[in-house]
């Protein structure tokens, strides 16, 4: 699987590829990330707790490896909600894991006049001058300085 990163002259990430998936990163004049887009197909990988006779992802046979890892390539992505059903078969039965991920094809980020991130396409952030983050609205945790 081919992986590649392309950086700007300012040292920011411009493109990242992982197999058929291409992500494009856009920055503003002060080098703040403003937009992320993706296109192409995705590879889903993981590990099983015990050796599996076979693994499928969304019905597609995955490659399995001796270190208990697996990978299924060329999976289509939708704009927004994506569901991945992973079925690992082992002698005596199988295990199914279903994960749902929100993977928009494009996100826009916004900042306040102090350069603080106020919106990451999913969550909104409010700042107190004395604290890193005062309020957070939206999905997923925020690390460091969050007070809810």
Secondary structure as the mmCIF struct_conf table of DSSP 4:
data_model
#
loop_
_struct_conf.conf_type_id
_struct_conf.id
_struct_conf.beg_label_comp_id
_struct_conf.beg_label_asym_id
_struct_conf.beg_label_seq_id
_struct_conf.end_label_comp_id
_struct_conf.end_label_asym_id
_struct_conf.end_label_seq_id
STRN STRN1 UNK A 3 UNK A 7
TURN_TY1_P TURN_TY1_P1 UNK A 9 UNK A 10
BEND BEND1 UNK A 11 UNK A 11
STRN STRN2 UNK A 13 UNK A 18
TURN_TY1_P TURN_TY1_P2 UNK A 19 UNK A 20
STRN STRN3 UNK A 21 UNK A 27
TURN_TY1_P TURN_TY1_P3 UNK A 29 UNK A 30
STRN STRN4 UNK A 33 UNK A 39
BEND BEND2 UNK A 40 UNK A 40
STRN STRN5 UNK A 42 UNK A 47
BEND BEND3 UNK A 49 UNK A 50
BEND BEND4 UNK A 53 UNK A 53
STRN STRN6 UNK A 54 UNK A 57
TURN_TY1_P TURN_TY1_P4 UNK A 58 UNK A 59
STRN STRN7 UNK A 60 UNK A 61
HELX_LH_PP_P HELX_LH_PP_P1 UNK A 62 UNK A 62
STRN STRN8 UNK A 63 UNK A 64
TURN_TY1_P TURN_TY1_P5 UNK A 66 UNK A 67
BEND BEND5 UNK A 68 UNK A 68
STRN STRN9 UNK A 69 UNK A 75
BEND BEND6 UNK A 79 UNK A 79
STRN STRN10 UNK A 80 UNK A 90
TURN_TY1_P TURN_TY1_P6 UNK A 91 UNK A 92
STRN STRN11 UNK A 93 UNK A 103
BEND BEND7 UNK A 105 UNK A 105
STRN STRN12 UNK A 106 UNK A 108
STRN STRN13 UNK A 110 UNK A 111
TURN_TY1_P TURN_TY1_P7 UNK A 113 UNK A 114
BEND BEND8 UNK A 115 UNK A 115
STRN STRN14 UNK A 117 UNK A 119
BEND BEND9 UNK A 121 UNK A 122
STRN STRN15 UNK A 124 UNK A 128
TURN_TY1_P TURN_TY1_P8 UNK A 129 UNK A 130
STRN STRN16 UNK A 131 UNK A 137
BEND BEND10 UNK A 138 UNK A 140
BEND BEND11 UNK A 144 UNK A 145
STRN STRN17 UNK A 146 UNK A 146
#
